[in-house]
Amino acid sequence: MYIVEYNSLIMNPTFQNLVNTIKKNQIKVNLDELKKAYLFAQEAHQGQQRYSGDPFITHPLHVANTIAEWGLDEASIKAALLHDVLEDTPVTYQDLKKKFGTKVAFLVNGVTKTGHVKLRNSKDLVFVENLRKMFVAMAKDIRVVLIRLADRYHNMLTLDAVPISKQKRIAEETLEVYAPLAARLGMGKIKGELEDLAFPFIQPKEHQKISQLFKTEIKQTKKHADQVIKQLDKFLKKCQLDLQIHGRFKNKHSLYHKLQRPGIDNDINKIHDLVAIRIITNNQPDCYTCLGHVHTLYKPVPYLGVSDFIAQPKPNGYQSIHTKVFDNHGGVVEIQIRSKDMHHQAEFGAAAHYAYSQAKQNIKNPSFLEKGIAFKIGKKINWVMQLAQWQEHIKDSKEFKENLSLDTLSHRIYVFSPLGDVYDLPEGATPVDYAFTVHSDLGLHIKSAKVNQKQVALSHSLKSGDVVEIVKSKKKQKPNRDWLQFVKSNQVKSKIRKSL
């Protein structure tokens, strides 16, 4: 999977561009049916314009083209073309269902619903995590998440045309919700793209500094790395090793965060993976054979040494050999060596990698990471595991292609406080569940409840997306024993019994 390089497509997307992408990726599509969806979207959006002044239809064409680049099915491409018609035109769900079938209508409806998930006010880690979970729960199908990611990607490419008052909020939402979702899907490249597109709108001064560093440092580093890749490829082929070699630029946003780490202190000379070179071998023994050949060609840097994460995997299961070598130009370059299985695990399967990378950002003592005590992996990230494994299944299972539902979160709902914080509750939860989840003290001050600004009974069943407000009594009071009959959360039941 990779991000489409739009080039001229940014300015002039056409239906033919989309057809060319579909043919290139050999996706089975009924072109007459696809054209019908395109013409329907074009007519529905007739007269509408983007902030840039471009006809609105250019946006769904971009989104559909990205979805085709990612190799998704015909229903997904049609849904991408139609993804804005329910929100921005008089077209109804029943209209879509009648014209394009249940599957396409379901996907478009899912994209419309997830569009209502906003970052709002809170930046607290727990609340932002719940927001991501809410997004996935409302999606119900992995293809909805992917169409929304493609939609966000094109919106970020054209964010400078949006009113300045909206730019920062959209960029923050991208950084907090969409980029982490891309990472959990194993889509590292789009994750980096989204972060880099958001970066200048959130931290313009810092982005300017990093961009300047890129101009002065990266250009030369890339030139030397390209030479190393070329020499390694030639040398290792002579050694009759079956492998792949490629380079990976460090993203600007990622570089900025790495420069802030203790021990680096904004010194770019201490960062040796500005361009990391990856060697992917067939099996584990070839990794060590390859390491010997690499050190024959390039001298290892003595004070940096070799990190063998194959013999001693990271706490999240990541395996690879990292060696820093002199590039024969006075610089240092990092070379990562891993087998295909290890690479697949690192890129797609290791949901725990997210927790590890978060811990790296948030703690100051690196020894905690090596001991595995900087983070915990538990049931709370089962949903991450499901996202991270989707690629493996979509390639191997016809049944999975037909049923891309996200079951992990199907029994949870996600509701907002009046300030925009989001709370994770069991299905069928009530305002009483919400109050005690926010804080035990709020549970002991319940006078009445409002949902979406309307008075409701305390036994009212909440739905995902509801805004819940508890009207507080002046004095603390004991819970009503009858509440135990309708609250859904076992933790809340326990708190009520304790108070009684």
C-alpha positions as a printed Julia matrix, in Angstrom:
500×3 Matrix{Float64}:
   0.0     0.0     0.0
   1.25    3.47   -0.82
   0.06    7.01   -1.22
  -0.75    8.14   -4.74
   1.55   10.9    -5.99
  -1.05   13.25   -7.44
   1.1    15.67   -9.47
  -1.26   16.97  -12.19
  -4.17   15.14  -10.56
  -4.22   17.75   -7.79
  -5.33   20.36  -10.3
  -7.19   18.33  -12.92
  -8.63   15.03  -11.69
 -10.77   13.29  -14.3
 -12.85   10.16  -14.53
 -10.27    8.81  -16.99
  -7.51    9.21  -14.36
  -9.6     7.0   -12.08
 -10.13    4.4   -14.82
  -6.36    4.34  -15.49
  -5.63    3.75  -11.79
  -8.17    0.91  -11.64
  -6.63   -0.76  -14.72
  -3.1    -0.31  -13.38
  -4.04   -2.05  -10.11
  -6.11   -4.72  -11.92
  -9.24   -4.12   -9.84
 -12.36   -5.92  -11.1
 -14.84   -3.14  -11.82
 -17.9    -2.76  -14.04
 -16.89    0.5   -15.74
 -20.46    1.26  -16.9
 -21.7     1.01  -13.3
 -18.76    3.1   -12.08
 -19.48    5.8   -14.65
 -23.11    5.79  -13.51
 -21.94    6.54   -9.95
 -19.61    9.29  -11.2
 -22.33   10.99  -13.29
 -24.78   10.72  -10.37
 -22.26   12.43   -8.02
 -21.46   15.06  -10.66
 -25.14   15.93  -11.09
 -25.79   15.9    -7.31
 -22.92   18.35   -6.7
 -23.74   20.52   -9.75
 -23.05   24.2    -8.98
 -21.16   23.42   -5.72
 -17.59   24.63   -5.3
 -14.68   23.87   -3.0
 -13.07   26.69   -0.98
 -10.35   26.72   -3.67
 -12.93   27.6    -6.32
 -12.63   24.17   -7.99
 -15.85   22.33   -8.92
 -16.85   20.12   -5.96
 -16.7    16.92   -8.06
 -12.88   17.2    -8.1
 -12.87   16.16   -4.43
 -14.75   12.82   -4.7
 -12.67   12.04   -7.79
  -9.48   12.49   -5.74
 -10.84   10.32   -2.94
 -11.91    7.57   -5.35
  -8.51    7.68   -7.06
  -6.73    7.21   -3.72
  -9.05    4.32   -2.81
  -8.23    2.7    -6.18
  -4.5     3.24   -5.56
  -4.92    1.34   -2.29
  -6.46   -1.56   -4.23
  -9.93   -1.58   -2.65
 -13.0    -3.11   -4.29
 -15.64   -1.68   -6.66
 -18.12   -0.89   -3.85
 -15.46    1.17   -2.05
 -14.57    3.17   -5.19
 -18.25    3.89   -5.91
 -18.81    4.9    -2.27
 -15.78    7.23   -2.49
 -17.32    8.95   -5.53
 -20.63    9.31   -3.68
 -19.3     9.89   -0.15
 -20.55   13.5     0.21
 -23.98   13.26   -1.45
 -25.94   12.43    1.73
 -24.44   15.36    3.63
 -24.24   18.06    0.96
 -27.13   17.33   -1.44
 -30.86   16.41   -1.28
 -30.01   12.75   -2.1
 -31.3    10.28    0.53
 -30.08    6.91    1.77
 -33.04    5.24    0.05
 -32.11    6.93   -3.25
 -28.6     5.45   -3.02
 -29.85    2.03   -1.99
 -32.28    1.89   -4.92
 -29.72    3.04   -7.49
 -26.46    1.44   -6.28
 -27.46   -1.31   -3.83
 -27.31   -1.86   -0.07
 -23.51   -2.26    0.17
 -22.64    1.09   -1.47
 -25.42    2.91    0.43
 -24.18    1.4     3.72
 -20.6     2.59    3.08
 -21.69    6.13    2.1
 -23.91    6.33    5.18
 -20.99    5.18    7.36
 -18.7     7.84    5.89
 -21.4    10.47    6.53
 -21.82    9.4    10.17
 -18.09    9.32   10.93
 -17.82   12.84    9.51
 -19.67   14.04   12.61
 -16.91   12.8    14.92
 -15.02   15.97   15.88
 -12.09   16.59   18.22
 -13.97   19.46   19.91
 -12.18   20.69   23.05
 -10.41   17.95   24.95
  -6.81   16.92   24.28
  -6.6    14.53   27.23
  -5.08   11.21   26.11
  -7.96    9.1    27.45
 -10.62   11.22   25.76
  -8.77   11.37   22.43
  -8.35    7.59   22.56
 -12.09    7.2    23.17
 -12.74    9.49   20.21
 -10.7     7.22   17.94
 -12.6     4.2    19.26
 -15.9     6.0    18.68
 -14.85    6.7    15.1
 -14.15    3.02   14.45
 -17.3     1.87   16.26
 -19.47    4.17   14.14
 -17.7     3.03   10.97
 -18.64   -0.65   11.48
 -16.74   -1.56    8.27
 -13.02   -1.08    7.67
 -13.71    0.4     4.23
 -15.55    3.32    5.83
 -12.4     4.19    7.82
 -10.29    3.99    4.66
 -12.63    6.23    2.61
 -12.66    8.74    5.45
  -8.82    8.64    5.59
  -8.63    9.25    1.82
 -11.15   12.09    2.23
  -9.08   13.65    5.02
  -5.87   13.25    2.99
  -7.24   15.29    0.09
  -8.74   17.88    2.45
  -5.3    18.29    4.04
  -3.66   18.68    0.62
  -5.98   21.65    0.0
  -6.19   23.01    3.57
  -4.55   26.33    2.7
  -7.72   27.27    0.73
  -9.93   26.78    3.83
 -10.74   29.87    6.0
  -7.93   30.48    8.51
 -10.39   30.2    11.41
 -10.93   26.49   10.56
  -7.42   25.46    9.53
  -5.91   24.8    12.96
  -8.9    22.78   14.23
  -8.87   20.54   11.12
  -5.09   20.09   11.4
  -5.29   19.19   15.12
  -8.07   16.7    14.44
  -5.91   15.15   11.7
  -2.94   14.81   14.04
  -4.94   13.47   17.01
  -7.47   11.18   15.31
  -6.71   10.39   11.66
  -2.92    9.95   11.67
  -3.02    7.48   14.63
  -5.82    5.53   12.9
  -3.66    5.28    9.77
  -0.78    4.0    11.93
  -2.99    1.33   13.47
  -4.01    0.2    10.01
  -0.34   -0.35    9.22
  -0.46    2.52    6.71
   2.76    4.18    7.85
   3.22    6.31    4.77
  -0.17    8.02    4.88
   0.27    8.46    8.64
   3.5    10.37    7.95
   1.86   12.34    5.11
  -1.03   13.43    7.32
   1.31   14.45   10.15
   3.49   16.48    7.81
   0.47   18.18    6.2
  -0.91   19.14    9.64
   2.45   20.25   11.1
   2.73   23.76    9.49
  -0.81   24.71   10.58
  -0.28   23.69   14.21
   3.36   24.7    14.81
   4.31   27.05   11.95
   7.58   28.3    13.51
   8.81   24.81   14.35
   7.82   23.59   10.88
   9.81   26.4     9.29
  12.91   25.45   11.3
  12.61   21.76   10.36
  12.01   22.65    6.69
  15.22   24.67    6.73
  17.05   21.71    8.27
  15.7    19.51    5.5
  17.08   21.86    2.86
  20.56   21.91    4.38
  20.88   18.39    5.8
  18.53   15.96    4.07
  19.59   16.7     0.5
  23.19   15.69    1.17
  22.18   12.79    3.41
  19.86   11.43    0.72
  22.61   11.66   -1.9
  24.98    9.63    0.3
  22.22    7.15    1.25
  21.38    6.57   -2.43
  25.05    5.76   -3.07
  25.07    3.33   -0.11
  21.89    1.61   -1.4
  23.39    1.28   -4.91
  26.7    -0.14   -3.61
  24.98   -2.51   -1.15
  22.59   -3.8    -3.8
  25.43   -4.56   -6.21
  27.66   -6.15   -3.52
  24.94   -8.28   -1.88
  23.72   -9.6    -5.22
  27.24  -10.86   -5.89
  26.96  -12.7    -2.56
  23.86  -14.43   -4.02
  21.51  -13.19   -1.31
  17.84  -12.81   -2.21
  16.73   -9.52   -0.65
  15.18   -6.1    -1.17
  16.78   -2.76   -0.28
  15.04    0.56    0.01
  15.46    3.91    1.77
  12.94    5.75    3.94
  12.96    9.49    4.6
  12.23   10.58    8.14
   9.05   12.68    8.18
   9.37   16.3     9.25
   6.93   15.93   12.15
   8.7    12.79   13.35
  12.1    14.5    13.06
  10.86   17.45   15.12
   9.76   15.14   17.96
  12.99   13.16   17.87
  15.04   16.37   18.15
  13.19   17.16   21.41
  14.27   13.89   23.07
  16.66   13.95   26.04
  20.19   13.2    24.85
  19.58   14.65   21.38
  18.84   18.21   22.53
  18.04   19.58   19.06
  21.35   18.39   17.6
  20.6    16.93   14.16
  24.07   15.36   14.02
  22.9    12.93   16.73
  20.11   11.61   14.47
  21.38    8.86   12.2
  18.14    7.72   10.6
  17.29   10.85    8.59
  17.3     8.36    5.74
  17.06    4.83    7.11
  18.12    2.02    4.79
  16.12   -1.2     5.13
  17.31   -4.59    3.93
  14.53   -7.21    3.81
  15.77  -10.82    3.64
  13.98  -14.15    3.18
  14.71  -15.56    6.64
  16.4   -14.95   10.01
  19.81  -16.61    9.25
  20.14  -14.39    6.16
  19.84  -11.32    8.43
  23.09  -12.23   10.23
  24.83  -13.22    6.98
  23.78   -9.89    5.54
  25.09   -8.0     8.6
  28.55   -9.55    8.05
  28.56   -8.46    4.4
  27.41   -4.93    5.31
  30.29   -4.57    7.79
  32.7    -5.85    5.12
  31.65   -3.0     2.87
  31.12   -0.27    5.5
  32.82    0.16    8.86
  30.45    0.13   11.86
  30.53    3.18   14.15
  32.24    1.86   17.35
  30.54    4.15   19.87
  27.05    3.49   18.49
  27.42   -0.27   18.03
  24.87   -2.79   16.74
  21.37   -3.21   18.21
  20.24   -6.82   17.79
  16.47   -6.76   18.3
  16.2   -10.24   16.75
  18.04  -11.97   19.61
  16.48   -9.52   22.09
  13.15   -8.25   20.69
  11.69   -4.97   21.92
   8.9    -5.35   24.51
   6.31   -4.89   21.73
   7.7    -7.84   19.75
   9.56   -5.74   17.17
  12.51   -7.6    15.61
  15.31   -6.21   13.44
  19.06   -5.6    13.46
  20.07   -1.94   13.5
  23.64   -1.01   12.64
  25.12    2.45   12.2
  27.94    2.63    9.64
  30.22    5.3     8.18
  29.02    6.18    4.67
  32.54    6.93    3.3
  31.68   10.65    3.15
  32.24   11.44    6.82
  28.6    10.81    7.7
  26.76    8.06    9.56
  23.83    6.1     8.13
  21.51    3.61    9.86
  20.9     0.24    8.2
  18.01   -1.94    9.41
  18.08   -5.65    8.54
  15.04   -7.89    9.01
  13.29  -10.86    7.43
  10.05  -10.54    5.44
   8.07  -11.92    8.4
   9.69   -9.44   10.79
   9.02   -6.6     8.37
   5.38   -7.62    8.04
   5.06   -7.76   11.83
   6.73   -4.37   12.23
   4.63   -2.71    9.53
   1.22   -4.29    9.99
   0.79   -6.84   12.75
   2.27   -5.25   15.85
  -0.58   -3.26   17.32
   1.53   -2.88   20.44
   4.02   -0.85   18.4
   1.65    2.09   18.84
   1.87    1.84   22.64
   5.65    1.58   22.42
   6.01    4.67   20.2
   3.64    6.62   22.48
   5.75    5.64   25.5
   8.91    6.83   23.7
   7.33   10.25   23.28
   5.96   10.53   26.8
   8.7     9.25   29.13
  12.1    10.59   29.99
  13.82    7.44   31.26
  14.71    5.18   28.27
  15.54    2.24   30.58
  11.8     1.86   31.29
  11.29    1.04   27.63
  13.92   -1.7    27.61
  12.47   -3.26   30.78
   9.03   -3.19   29.21
   7.48   -1.2    32.07
   6.78    2.04   30.21
   3.47    0.8    28.86
   0.92   -1.94   29.3
  -0.67   -4.03   26.58
  -4.11   -5.28   27.54
  -7.72   -5.7    26.52
  -8.06   -1.99   25.93
  -6.14   -2.24   22.66
  -7.89   -5.32   21.27
  -9.57   -2.99   18.82
  -6.13   -1.78   17.7
  -5.15   -5.4    17.1
  -8.18   -5.86   14.88
  -7.29   -2.79   12.81
  -3.64   -3.79   12.51
  -4.53   -7.23   11.18
  -6.97   -6.12    8.49
  -4.36   -6.11    5.67
  -3.3    -9.67    6.32
  -6.89  -10.87    6.05
  -7.94   -8.74    3.11
  -5.17  -10.31    0.99
  -5.8   -13.93    1.93
  -9.51  -14.34    2.53
 -12.35  -13.95    0.02
 -14.79  -14.19    2.9
 -13.09  -11.3     4.68
 -13.44   -9.15    1.53
 -17.17   -9.75    1.7
 -17.37   -9.04    5.44
 -15.08   -6.25    6.59
 -17.06   -5.48    9.73
 -15.4    -4.18   12.88
 -16.85   -6.33   15.65
 -14.49   -5.44   18.5
 -16.33   -2.23   19.38
 -19.86   -3.3    18.53
 -20.96   -3.43   22.18
 -19.7     0.02   23.2
 -21.11    3.52   22.74
 -19.29    6.87   22.84
 -20.99    9.98   24.22
 -19.92   13.58   24.68
 -19.94   15.85   27.71
 -21.2    19.43   27.11
 -17.52   20.5    26.91
 -16.75   18.0    24.14
 -14.98   15.29   26.15
 -15.89   11.81   24.93
 -16.7     8.86   27.21
 -16.64    5.14   26.45
 -19.72    3.31   27.86
 -21.35   -0.12   27.45
 -24.19   -0.47   24.95
 -27.53    0.58   26.49
 -25.84    2.79   29.11
 -27.91    5.49   30.83
 -27.26    9.03   32.12
 -26.52    7.45   35.54
 -23.76    5.28   33.96
 -22.38    8.43   32.36
 -22.43   10.48   35.59
 -20.53    7.88   37.64
 -18.06    7.32   34.77
 -17.24   11.03   34.66
 -16.7    11.12   38.44
 -18.22    9.39   41.46
 -18.94   12.81   42.93
 -21.08   13.75   39.9
 -23.01   10.5    40.39
 -23.87   11.61   43.91
 -25.21   14.98   42.72
 -27.68   13.8    40.06
 -30.87   15.86   39.99
 -31.92   15.2    36.38
 -30.4    14.64   32.93
 -30.48   16.18   29.45
 -29.52   14.43   26.21
 -28.93   16.66   23.19
 -30.4    19.54   25.26
 -33.69   17.69   25.92
 -34.84   16.45   29.35
 -34.79   12.63   29.58
 -35.43    9.97   32.22
 -32.39    8.73   34.14
 -33.09    5.27   32.67
 -32.93    6.61   29.09
 -30.71    4.48   26.78
 -27.91    6.57   25.31
 -26.61    6.3    21.73
 -23.17    7.02   20.24
 -22.78   10.72   19.51
 -25.23   11.91   22.22
 -24.29   14.98   24.24
 -25.14   14.24   27.88
 -25.59   16.86   30.6
 -26.22   16.08   34.27
 -28.22   18.73   36.14
 -26.59   18.77   39.58
 -28.27   18.98   42.96
 -26.71   21.4    45.45
 -26.21   18.75   48.12
 -24.59   15.34   47.84
 -27.16   12.57   48.18
 -27.3     8.79   48.29
 -28.03    7.02   44.98
 -31.52    5.65   44.4
 -31.52    1.85   44.88
 -33.77    1.53   41.78
 -30.82    2.73   39.63
 -29.29   -0.73   40.06
 -32.15   -2.1    37.93
 -31.17   -0.18   34.78
 -27.45    0.83   34.91
 -25.3    -1.26   32.54
 -21.74   -0.76   33.79
 -20.6    -3.23   36.47
 -18.18   -0.61   37.79
 -21.03    1.86   38.22
 -23.17   -0.79   39.98
 -20.26   -1.35   42.35
 -19.96    2.4    43.07
 -23.71    2.66   43.74
 -23.7    -0.32   46.12
 -20.71    1.15   47.94
 -22.49    4.49   48.38
 -25.63    2.75   49.63
